[in-house]
Amino acid sequence: MDLAEALIAFSDKTYERLRRRLEGIEADELLWEPAPGSWSVRTGANGAVFDFGLGGSSMAPAITPPPVTTIAWRIAHIVDLLKEDRCATVLGLEPEASAGELWLTTRPEETLEYLDRAHETWRGYLSRTDPAALLHPVDRWGTRLSFVHHIIYEFVHHSAEVGVLRDLWSARRGEDELLGAVLRADRDTVAQAGDDAVMTLREERPGLLVEAASVGRWAAADLLLDLGFTPEMPPGPSALHFAAGLGRMDLVRRLVEAGASTEAADDRFHETPLAWAERISQRLGGSAAPQASGADWPTVIEYLRSRGDDPQPVQPFVAGGRGPDQGCRRSGARPEG
């Protein structure tokens, strides 16, 4: 594989990943404005138009931060990035006739079609570039290779932004008022919803307490205990595993008093909540004192041992070793499972 082929493969992988990420997108999501004043693609008198401003560009200073964009705007930007005439001229090629066209639409099917065509155009330019010519010096970019790196870097960067916008849309659409109140630990709103609504949520999301504990939503976990959600969803880690692993003594005590088993082993590492606390405490160096995050492993470990959980020998941490501490970081650390 020569250098040009390697660049094509990298670009292809970025395109394929973005294309998969866009499966099933509909018009309301494509044009969703995640913040007031978002830039988007809009329907004008003479067809689709593209919001744009000079502030913050290379042509004028920023007066305010650039607006958040819609998915439609971000994809239109990617399309323009991949098909504009400089993608050919910098590489010493003749631009395609479509280089000067504006491929703008508010319709999902056309949006994906334009993306496909734009990437095929970019791919064609790369395939026609002599690998030896990639190190040829060019104005502004240094070399043609640096220019190709810039385009692919921007392609990856903006594709990731599209993925985040899709995640935000999904979270927004999937969160009903009661679920949102529970996750915010808004007890007043939950009380107003009534027992029947809580029962329905409990039936639809039986593992919500475990989920809340796994991502450090401690106030929500405390509320979910009061609402009667189960602290265990075998065979996976329990809420007690997560609370112990992150040294949350207040929640550990509540969970045990609510009947959570101190001897249950998770299905991945086959360890008890005490073992999680011991390992993660060792990994993050928090055995001596409470942490700024609220973790208090010494008290948690002492408490769980007093409940009858047999102490387990803690193996010294070895990079690449297995255990619930893998991937933990001091800020917002959590076991990966």
C-alpha positions as CSV (number, residue, x, y, z in Angstrom):
1,M,0.0,0.0,0.0
2,D,1.5,3.3,-1.0
3,L,0.9,6.7,0.8
4,A,-2.0,7.7,-1.4
5,E,-3.7,4.4,-0.9
6,A,-3.2,4.7,2.9
7,L,-4.8,8.2,2.8
8,I,-7.7,6.9,0.8
9,A,-8.3,4.0,3.2
10,F,-8.3,6.5,6.2
11,S,-10.7,8.8,4.4
12,D,-12.9,5.8,3.5
13,K,-13.1,4.7,7.1
14,T,-14.1,8.1,8.2
15,Y,-16.8,8.3,5.6
16,E,-18.2,4.8,6.3
17,R,-18.3,5.5,10.0
18,L,-20.2,8.8,9.5
19,R,-22.6,7.1,7.0
20,R,-23.5,4.4,9.6
21,R,-23.9,7.2,12.2
22,L,-26.5,8.8,10.0
23,E,-28.7,5.8,9.4
24,G,-32.3,6.5,10.1
25,I,-32.0,10.3,10.4
26,E,-35.2,12.2,9.7
27,A,-36.0,15.8,8.8
28,D,-36.9,17.0,12.3
29,E,-33.6,15.7,13.7
30,L,-31.6,16.9,10.7
31,L,-32.9,20.5,11.3
32,W,-33.1,20.4,15.1
33,E,-31.6,23.6,16.6
34,P,-29.9,22.6,19.8
35,A,-29.5,26.2,21.0
36,P,-31.2,29.5,20.2
37,G,-29.7,31.2,17.1
38,S,-28.2,27.9,15.7
39,W,-26.8,28.0,12.2
40,S,-28.7,25.7,9.8
41,V,-29.7,25.0,6.2
42,R,-33.0,26.8,5.5
43,T,-35.5,27.0,2.7
44,G,-35.3,30.3,1.0
45,A,-37.2,31.9,-1.9
46,N,-34.8,30.5,-4.4
47,G,-34.0,27.2,-2.7
48,A,-32.0,26.1,0.3
49,V,-29.7,28.6,1.9
50,F,-26.7,28.2,4.3
51,D,-26.3,30.3,7.5
52,F,-22.9,31.9,7.6
53,G,-21.1,34.8,9.2
54,L,-17.6,36.3,8.9
55,G,-17.0,36.8,12.6
56,G,-14.4,34.4,13.8
57,S,-13.3,33.4,10.3
58,S,-9.9,34.3,8.8
59,M,-11.5,37.4,7.4
60,A,-12.8,39.1,10.5
61,P,-12.5,38.9,14.3
62,A,-15.0,37.1,16.5
63,I,-17.5,39.3,18.3
64,T,-19.2,36.4,20.0
65,P,-18.5,32.7,19.9
66,P,-19.7,31.0,16.7
67,P,-23.2,29.6,16.9
68,V,-24.0,26.0,17.5
69,T,-25.1,24.3,14.3
70,T,-27.7,21.8,13.2
71,I,-26.8,18.4,11.7
72,A,-27.9,19.7,8.3
73,W,-25.4,22.6,8.5
74,R,-22.6,20.4,9.7
75,I,-23.1,17.9,6.9
76,A,-23.4,20.7,4.3
77,H,-20.0,22.0,5.6
78,I,-18.5,18.5,5.2
79,V,-19.9,18.2,1.7
80,D,-18.3,21.6,0.7
81,L,-15.1,20.6,2.4
82,L,-14.7,17.5,0.3
83,K,-15.8,18.8,-3.1
84,E,-14.5,22.4,-3.2
85,D,-12.1,23.3,-6.0
86,R,-9.0,23.5,-3.8
87,C,-9.3,19.8,-3.2
88,A,-8.2,19.4,-6.8
89,T,-6.1,22.5,-7.4
90,V,-3.8,22.0,-4.4
91,L,-3.1,18.5,-5.6
92,G,-2.3,19.7,-9.1
93,L,-5.6,18.4,-10.6
94,E,-8.5,19.9,-12.6
95,P,-11.6,20.4,-10.4
96,E,-14.8,18.6,-11.2
97,A,-17.5,20.6,-13.0
98,S,-19.6,20.4,-9.8
99,A,-16.9,22.1,-7.6
100,G,-18.7,25.4,-7.9
101,E,-22.2,24.1,-7.3
102,L,-24.0,24.5,-3.9
103,W,-25.3,21.2,-2.8
104,L,-27.7,22.3,-0.1
105,T,-31.0,20.7,0.9
106,T,-33.2,20.3,4.0
107,R,-34.3,16.8,3.0
108,P,-32.5,13.8,4.6
109,E,-32.4,11.6,1.4
110,E,-30.7,14.4,-0.6
111,T,-28.4,15.2,2.3
112,L,-27.0,11.7,2.3
113,E,-26.8,11.7,-1.5
114,Y,-24.7,14.9,-1.5
115,L,-22.5,13.4,1.2
116,D,-22.0,10.2,-0.9
117,R,-21.2,12.3,-4.0
118,A,-18.8,14.6,-2.2
119,H,-16.8,11.8,-0.7
120,E,-16.6,10.1,-4.1
121,T,-15.3,13.4,-5.6
122,W,-12.6,13.7,-2.9
123,R,-11.7,10.0,-3.2
124,G,-11.3,10.5,-6.9
125,Y,-8.9,13.4,-6.4
126,L,-6.8,11.3,-4.0
127,S,-6.8,8.3,-6.4
128,R,-5.5,10.5,-9.2
129,T,-2.7,11.9,-7.1
130,D,0.8,10.5,-7.7
131,P,2.1,9.4,-4.3
132,A,5.5,10.9,-5.1
133,A,3.8,14.3,-5.7
134,L,2.4,14.4,-2.2
135,L,5.6,15.9,-0.8
136,H,5.5,18.7,-3.5
137,P,5.6,22.1,-1.8
138,V,2.5,24.3,-2.1
139,D,1.7,27.8,-0.8
140,R,0.0,28.0,2.7
141,W,0.0,24.3,3.4
142,G,3.7,23.5,3.1
143,T,3.2,20.3,1.1
144,R,0.3,18.6,-0.6
145,L,0.4,15.9,2.0
146,S,-0.2,18.5,4.8
147,F,-3.2,19.8,2.8
148,V,-4.6,16.2,2.6
149,H,-4.0,15.8,6.3
150,H,-6.0,19.0,7.0
151,I,-9.0,17.9,4.9
152,I,-9.1,14.4,6.5
153,Y,-8.6,16.0,10.0
154,E,-11.6,18.3,9.4
155,F,-13.6,15.4,8.0
156,V,-13.0,13.4,11.2
157,H,-13.6,16.4,13.5
158,H,-16.9,17.5,11.9
159,S,-18.1,13.8,11.7
160,A,-17.6,13.5,15.4
161,E,-19.7,16.7,15.9
162,V,-22.5,15.1,13.9
163,G,-22.3,12.0,16.2
164,V,-22.6,14.2,19.3
165,L,-25.6,16.0,17.9
166,R,-27.3,12.7,17.2
167,D,-26.6,11.6,20.8
168,L,-28.1,14.8,22.1
169,W,-31.2,14.5,20.0
170,S,-31.7,10.9,21.1
171,A,-31.3,11.9,24.8
172,R,-33.7,14.8,24.3
173,R,-36.4,12.7,22.5
174,G,-36.1,9.8,24.9
175,E,-36.3,11.7,28.2
176,D,-39.9,12.2,29.4
177,E,-40.7,14.6,32.1
178,L,-40.7,12.1,34.9
179,L,-37.4,10.4,33.9
180,G,-35.7,13.8,33.6
181,A,-37.0,14.8,37.0
182,V,-35.7,11.5,38.5
183,L,-32.2,11.9,37.0
184,R,-32.1,15.5,38.3
185,A,-33.3,14.2,41.7
186,D,-36.2,16.7,41.5
187,R,-38.3,15.2,44.3
188,D,-41.1,17.8,44.0
189,T,-41.7,17.0,40.3
190,V,-41.6,13.3,41.0
191,A,-44.1,13.6,43.8
192,Q,-46.4,15.6,41.5
193,A,-46.2,12.8,38.9
194,G,-47.9,10.4,41.3
195,D,-47.5,6.7,42.2
196,D,-48.9,5.3,39.0
197,A,-46.4,7.2,36.9
198,V,-43.5,6.0,39.1
199,M,-44.8,2.4,38.9
200,T,-44.9,2.6,35.1
201,L,-41.3,4.0,35.0
202,R,-40.2,1.2,37.4
203,E,-41.7,-1.4,35.0
204,E,-40.1,0.2,31.9
205,R,-36.7,0.9,33.4
206,P,-36.2,-1.7,36.3
207,G,-32.4,-1.2,36.2
208,L,-32.5,2.6,36.5
209,L,-31.0,2.6,40.0
210,V,-28.1,0.6,38.8
211,E,-27.7,2.8,35.8
212,A,-27.7,5.9,38.0
213,A,-25.1,4.5,40.3
214,S,-22.9,3.4,37.3
215,V,-22.6,7.0,36.1
216,G,-22.2,8.7,39.4
217,R,-25.7,10.2,39.7
218,W,-25.7,9.8,43.4
219,A,-28.7,12.1,44.3
220,A,-30.8,10.3,41.7
221,A,-29.7,6.9,43.1
222,D,-30.8,8.0,46.5
223,L,-34.2,9.1,45.2
224,L,-34.6,5.8,43.2
225,L,-34.0,3.8,46.4
226,D,-36.9,5.8,48.0
227,L,-39.0,5.0,45.0
228,G,-38.5,1.3,45.4
229,F,-36.2,0.6,42.4
230,T,-34.1,-2.6,42.8
231,P,-30.4,-2.1,43.5
232,E,-29.5,-5.3,41.7
233,M,-29.8,-6.5,38.1
234,P,-28.1,-9.8,38.0
235,P,-25.8,-11.0,36.5
236,G,-24.2,-7.5,36.1
237,P,-22.7,-5.3,38.8
238,S,-25.1,-4.0,41.4
239,A,-25.6,-0.4,42.5
240,L,-23.6,-1.4,45.5
241,H,-20.6,-2.4,43.3
242,F,-20.6,1.0,41.8
243,A,-21.2,2.9,45.0
244,A,-18.5,1.0,46.8
245,G,-16.1,1.2,43.9
246,L,-16.3,5.0,44.0
247,G,-16.2,5.2,47.8
248,R,-19.7,6.7,48.3
249,M,-20.3,5.7,51.9
250,D,-23.7,7.4,52.3
251,L,-25.1,5.4,49.4
252,V,-23.3,2.2,50.3
253,R,-25.0,2.3,53.8
254,R,-28.4,3.0,52.3
255,L,-28.1,0.2,49.7
256,V,-27.0,-2.4,52.3
257,E,-29.9,-1.3,54.6
258,A,-32.2,-1.7,51.7
259,G,-31.1,-5.3,51.2
260,A,-28.4,-5.1,48.7
261,S,-26.1,-8.1,48.9
262,T,-22.5,-7.5,50.0
263,E,-21.5,-10.9,48.7
264,A,-22.8,-10.8,45.2
265,A,-20.1,-11.1,42.5
266,D,-20.4,-9.2,39.2
267,D,-20.4,-11.2,36.0
268,R,-17.3,-9.8,34.4
269,F,-14.7,-9.6,37.2
270,H,-16.4,-12.0,39.6
271,E,-15.7,-9.8,42.5
272,T,-17.8,-8.4,45.4
273,P,-18.4,-4.7,46.2
274,L,-15.7,-4.9,48.8
275,A,-13.2,-6.1,46.2
276,W,-14.2,-3.2,43.9
277,A,-13.6,-0.7,46.7
278,E,-10.2,-2.2,47.5
279,R,-9.0,-2.4,44.0
280,I,-10.1,1.0,42.9
281,S,-8.9,2.6,46.1
282,Q,-5.5,1.2,45.4
283,R,-5.5,2.2,41.8
284,L,-6.5,5.8,42.5
285,G,-4.4,6.2,45.6
286,G,-7.3,7.1,47.8
287,S,-6.8,4.8,50.7
288,A,-5.4,7.4,53.0
289,A,-8.1,10.1,52.9
290,P,-11.4,11.2,51.4
291,Q,-11.1,12.5,47.8
292,A,-12.4,15.8,46.4
293,S,-14.9,13.7,44.4
294,G,-16.6,12.6,47.7
295,A,-15.0,9.2,47.7
296,D,-14.2,7.8,51.1
297,W,-12.8,4.3,50.5
298,P,-11.4,3.6,54.0
299,T,-14.8,4.1,55.6
300,V,-16.5,2.0,52.9
301,I,-14.0,-0.8,53.1
302,E,-14.2,-0.9,56.9
303,Y,-18.0,-0.9,56.8
304,L,-18.3,-3.7,54.2
305,R,-15.8,-5.8,56.2
306,S,-17.9,-5.3,59.3
307,R,-20.9,-6.6,57.4
308,G,-19.2,-10.0,57.1
309,D,-17.8,-9.7,53.6
310,D,-14.5,-11.7,53.7
311,P,-11.6,-9.5,52.8
312,Q,-10.0,-10.5,49.6
313,P,-6.3,-10.2,48.9
314,V,-5.7,-7.2,46.6
315,Q,-3.3,-7.9,43.8
316,P,-0.9,-5.1,43.0
317,F,-2.0,-3.0,40.1
318,V,-0.3,-4.0,36.8
319,A,-0.8,-2.0,33.7
320,G,-3.0,-4.0,31.3
321,G,-4.2,-6.2,34.2
322,R,-7.9,-7.1,34.6
323,G,-10.1,-5.7,37.3
324,P,-12.9,-3.1,37.8
325,D,-10.3,-0.4,38.1
326,Q,-9.4,-0.7,34.4
327,G,-9.9,2.6,32.6
328,C,-10.6,4.6,35.8
329,R,-9.4,8.1,36.1
330,R,-9.1,10.3,39.2
331,S,-11.7,12.7,37.9
332,G,-15.1,11.0,37.5
333,A,-13.5,7.5,37.7
334,R,-15.8,4.6,37.3
335,P,-15.3,0.8,36.7
336,E,-15.8,-0.2,33.1
337,G,-18.1,-3.1,32.9
